[in-house]
Amino acid sequence: MRKTPLSGLGAWTIQRLTAVYLLIFFLFLLGYFVFWPPGSYEIWRDWISSTPLVIATSLFFIALLVHAWVGLRDVVLDYVKPLPLRLGVLAVLAFGLIGLAVWAIKVLLTAAA
């Protein structure tokens, strides 16, 4: 059987790297809002639509979706034994995460405009 990057040590590494990025981004946002709270909606909108933050937020959503996929896939592979049911559950999860990705792209494009 051929190994993929999302199995074994590769999946473990991806899960840990995405978790680190999610934590760093969350701490950045927390620190920003604690120490430099925006004074108005316009200030917040200008900040959130700045190019560096749009890129960082895009990476956040990518990391979140990859993290969710690897984690949920591992749970399904461990606990759902009948192959047809396993494939069905994985398909539903994949379509759900793809839907979330489409939504995130729409939100980020709206924020950047």
Backbone bond lengths (Angstrom), bond angles and torsions (degrees), N, CA, C in turn:
res aa  C-N    CA-C-N  psi(-1)  N-CA   C-N-CA  omega(-1)  CA-C   N-CA-C  phi
1 M - - - 1.460 - - 1.532 109.13 -
2 R 1.325 115.63 136.28 1.463 121.39 -178.62 1.526 110.42 -81.62
3 K 1.310 116.20 133.07 1.468 121.34 178.04 1.521 110.01 -82.16
4 T 1.325 116.57 142.49 1.462 122.05 176.46 1.519 108.30 -113.11
5 P 1.350 117.47 163.36 1.468 119.44 179.14 1.532 112.31 -63.06
6 L 1.342 116.64 -19.53 1.462 118.89 -179.00 1.517 112.19 -97.92
7 S 1.324 117.30 28.79 1.458 119.83 174.79 1.523 109.14 -132.51
8 G 1.298 115.17 150.19 1.455 121.01 176.31 1.515 113.63 61.42
9 L 1.322 115.40 -130.64 1.467 121.33 -177.61 1.528 111.68 -63.91
10 G 1.329 117.82 -34.18 1.466 120.87 178.37 1.519 111.61 -61.47
11 A 1.336 116.34 -45.37 1.467 120.50 178.59 1.527 110.28 -64.79
12 W 1.313 116.26 -41.50 1.470 120.37 179.94 1.530 109.74 -61.65
13 T 1.333 117.33 -44.59 1.467 121.77 -179.53 1.525 111.20 -64.09
14 I 1.328 116.49 -45.71 1.466 120.07 178.98 1.524 110.45 -61.49
15 Q 1.335 116.66 -42.18 1.460 120.74 179.86 1.531 110.64 -60.86
16 R 1.316 117.24 -42.43 1.469 120.67 -178.67 1.523 111.71 -71.89
17 L 1.328 118.12 -41.51 1.468 120.53 -179.89 1.528 111.27 -65.13
18 T 1.322 116.90 -41.99 1.464 118.74 178.58 1.526 110.46 -67.18
19 A 1.320 117.20 -36.30 1.469 119.80 178.17 1.525 110.94 -63.56
20 V 1.316 116.96 -39.89 1.469 120.86 178.82 1.529 109.96 -64.04
21 Y 1.338 117.40 -44.67 1.464 119.64 179.45 1.529 110.79 -63.82
22 L 1.325 117.44 -42.94 1.467 120.74 178.65 1.527 110.42 -59.21
23 L 1.322 117.06 -43.12 1.460 120.99 179.41 1.527 111.39 -64.76
24 I 1.321 117.11 -45.71 1.467 120.58 -179.40 1.526 110.51 -61.89
25 F 1.319 117.25 -44.54 1.463 120.83 -179.87 1.528 110.69 -63.99
26 F 1.333 116.68 -43.27 1.463 120.48 178.37 1.527 111.10 -61.75
27 L 1.329 117.38 -45.05 1.463 120.36 178.99 1.528 111.56 -64.56
28 F 1.335 116.99 -37.24 1.456 121.05 175.58 1.526 110.45 -59.85
29 L 1.332 117.07 -50.05 1.469 120.26 179.47 1.520 111.39 -61.91
30 L 1.317 116.69 -43.57 1.465 120.66 179.12 1.527 110.52 -59.90
31 G 1.329 116.53 -47.81 1.461 120.29 178.71 1.514 112.36 -62.16
32 Y 1.322 116.58 -41.22 1.456 120.10 -179.60 1.521 110.37 -62.00
33 F 1.317 117.49 -47.90 1.463 119.94 -176.61 1.523 113.11 -73.84
34 V 1.325 117.69 -24.05 1.468 120.13 176.35 1.522 110.68 -77.23
35 F 1.344 117.00 -45.15 1.459 120.15 -173.67 1.532 114.27 -93.15
36 W 1.324 118.17 -27.67 1.466 121.45 -179.64 1.524 110.44 -133.65
37 P 1.318 118.16 63.89 1.469 118.33 -179.06 1.524 110.62 -64.79
38 P 1.340 116.24 137.83 1.462 118.50 -179.59 1.530 110.62 -66.35
39 G 1.320 115.48 139.51 1.460 120.10 -177.31 1.511 114.10 -80.59
40 S 1.344 116.34 -19.91 1.464 119.24 -179.36 1.522 108.84 -153.90
41 Y 1.305 114.61 169.42 1.461 120.30 178.45 1.525 110.63 -63.21
42 E 1.320 117.29 -39.61 1.458 120.84 -178.74 1.534 111.52 -62.56
43 I 1.330 116.71 -41.77 1.469 120.72 177.91 1.532 109.93 -63.31
44 W 1.323 116.27 -44.71 1.469 120.60 179.18 1.529 110.65 -62.77
45 R 1.338 117.62 -44.19 1.460 121.96 -179.22 1.522 110.74 -62.24
46 D 1.333 117.09 -43.13 1.465 119.96 178.21 1.522 111.17 -63.49
47 W 1.335 116.74 -39.58 1.465 121.06 -179.92 1.525 110.46 -67.73
48 I 1.328 116.84 -46.89 1.463 120.36 -175.88 1.525 111.84 -69.78
49 S 1.349 117.55 -23.39 1.461 119.60 -179.73 1.529 112.63 -95.86
50 S 1.329 117.83 6.33 1.460 119.91 176.72 1.528 109.49 -69.71
51 T 1.318 115.60 146.93 1.463 121.13 -174.95 1.532 113.47 -56.27
52 P 1.342 119.85 -46.66 1.466 117.91 -179.96 1.534 112.58 -61.01
53 L 1.319 116.56 -38.15 1.459 118.21 -178.94 1.521 111.64 -74.68
54 V 1.322 118.17 -33.56 1.465 120.42 175.29 1.526 109.71 -63.02
55 I 1.328 117.21 -41.39 1.471 120.97 177.63 1.520 110.62 -64.90
56 A 1.334 117.12 -47.02 1.465 120.76 179.87 1.526 111.24 -62.50
57 T 1.328 117.00 -39.51 1.456 120.82 179.27 1.525 110.47 -69.34
58 S 1.313 117.20 -37.48 1.466 120.62 176.26 1.529 110.19 -61.89
59 L 1.323 116.16 -44.84 1.469 119.95 176.66 1.522 111.18 -62.61
60 F 1.341 116.59 -35.61 1.458 120.72 177.42 1.523 110.51 -61.05
61 F 1.331 116.84 -47.66 1.467 119.54 -178.72 1.528 111.33 -66.89
62 I 1.329 117.38 -38.33 1.464 119.79 176.40 1.523 110.04 -61.99
63 A 1.326 116.66 -47.24 1.459 120.94 179.43 1.529 110.89 -62.17
64 L 1.322 116.58 -41.08 1.466 120.50 -179.98 1.526 111.41 -62.85
65 L 1.329 116.78 -45.33 1.462 119.90 -178.89 1.525 111.90 -68.93
66 V 1.322 117.56 -39.90 1.474 120.26 177.36 1.523 109.74 -65.87
67 H 1.322 116.74 -43.04 1.462 121.89 178.84 1.528 110.36 -59.86
68 A 1.324 115.82 -45.65 1.462 120.37 179.64 1.520 110.70 -64.14
69 W 1.337 117.64 -43.61 1.456 120.28 -179.16 1.526 111.36 -61.48
70 V 1.325 117.43 -48.45 1.466 120.34 -177.88 1.530 110.02 -62.42
71 G 1.323 116.83 -45.13 1.462 119.80 -178.76 1.515 112.95 -65.45
72 L 1.331 116.56 -47.89 1.463 119.67 -179.32 1.521 111.39 -67.63
73 R 1.316 117.23 -37.95 1.469 121.04 177.70 1.519 110.83 -61.26
74 D 1.337 116.51 -42.41 1.463 119.56 178.90 1.528 111.70 -64.17
75 V 1.318 116.69 -40.61 1.468 120.08 178.10 1.523 110.30 -63.43
76 V 1.330 116.82 -45.48 1.468 120.30 179.73 1.523 110.36 -63.17
77 L 1.321 117.78 -45.06 1.463 119.92 -179.97 1.529 111.99 -63.32
78 D 1.322 117.30 -32.39 1.463 120.46 -179.66 1.528 113.23 -78.08
79 Y 1.325 118.07 -35.09 1.462 119.81 -169.12 1.514 115.45 -115.01
80 V 1.308 119.98 -15.73 1.472 121.17 178.51 1.525 107.05 -103.85
81 K 1.326 116.64 105.66 1.461 120.56 -172.46 1.523 114.91 -88.54
82 P 1.347 121.07 -42.61 1.471 118.06 -179.28 1.534 110.81 -64.40
83 L 1.325 116.69 126.25 1.466 121.65 -173.69 1.529 113.36 -58.20
84 P 1.333 120.02 -44.90 1.473 118.15 179.77 1.531 112.53 -61.90
85 L 1.321 116.51 -40.81 1.464 120.09 178.34 1.522 110.42 -66.70
86 R 1.319 116.64 -41.63 1.463 121.26 178.75 1.527 111.05 -59.50
87 L 1.334 116.36 -46.30 1.463 120.23 179.28 1.526 111.23 -64.53
88 G 1.330 116.86 -38.07 1.463 120.31 178.00 1.515 112.28 -64.81
89 V 1.324 116.24 -44.41 1.471 120.41 179.57 1.527 110.21 -65.10
90 L 1.328 117.01 -42.36 1.467 120.00 178.34 1.524 111.13 -64.16
91 A 1.326 117.75 -37.41 1.463 120.99 178.27 1.528 110.56 -65.42
92 V 1.328 117.15 -43.97 1.468 120.34 178.33 1.531 110.38 -61.88
93 L 1.332 116.54 -44.01 1.464 120.27 178.03 1.534 110.98 -62.21
94 A 1.329 116.79 -43.49 1.469 120.30 -179.96 1.521 110.76 -61.93
95 F 1.341 117.17 -46.48 1.462 119.87 179.67 1.528 111.27 -64.50
96 G 1.327 117.23 -37.57 1.464 120.08 177.14 1.515 111.91 -63.96
97 L 1.317 116.93 -44.03 1.466 120.38 179.58 1.526 111.59 -69.47
98 I 1.324 117.21 -34.96 1.464 119.96 175.22 1.525 109.95 -64.47
99 G 1.331 116.64 -41.05 1.464 120.68 176.31 1.520 111.64 -60.53
100 L 1.322 116.79 -42.04 1.466 120.36 176.75 1.531 111.08 -64.64
101 A 1.321 116.94 -37.17 1.469 120.43 178.16 1.528 110.51 -64.64
102 V 1.325 117.12 -42.14 1.463 120.34 178.11 1.522 110.34 -62.63
103 W 1.324 116.20 -43.11 1.465 120.55 178.07 1.532 110.55 -61.55
104 A 1.331 117.35 -45.18 1.469 121.22 -179.16 1.527 110.81 -62.36
105 I 1.327 116.73 -41.23 1.471 120.39 178.50 1.528 109.86 -62.09
106 K 1.328 116.18 -43.64 1.464 120.23 179.66 1.522 110.54 -61.51
107 V 1.318 117.21 -44.69 1.470 121.12 179.93 1.526 110.54 -63.85
108 L 1.321 117.00 -44.61 1.475 119.66 -179.00 1.514 112.15 -66.59
109 L 1.321 117.68 -38.28 1.462 119.60 177.35 1.530 110.86 -67.14
110 T 1.313 116.65 -36.18 1.465 120.36 176.67 1.526 110.74 -66.59
111 A 1.325 116.78 -41.08 1.466 120.53 -179.65 1.524 111.19 -67.98
112 A 1.330 116.37 -35.09 1.461 119.91 -177.69 1.525 112.68 -76.35
113 A 1.324 116.20 -19.85 1.479 119.56 -177.22 1.511 112.37 -77.32
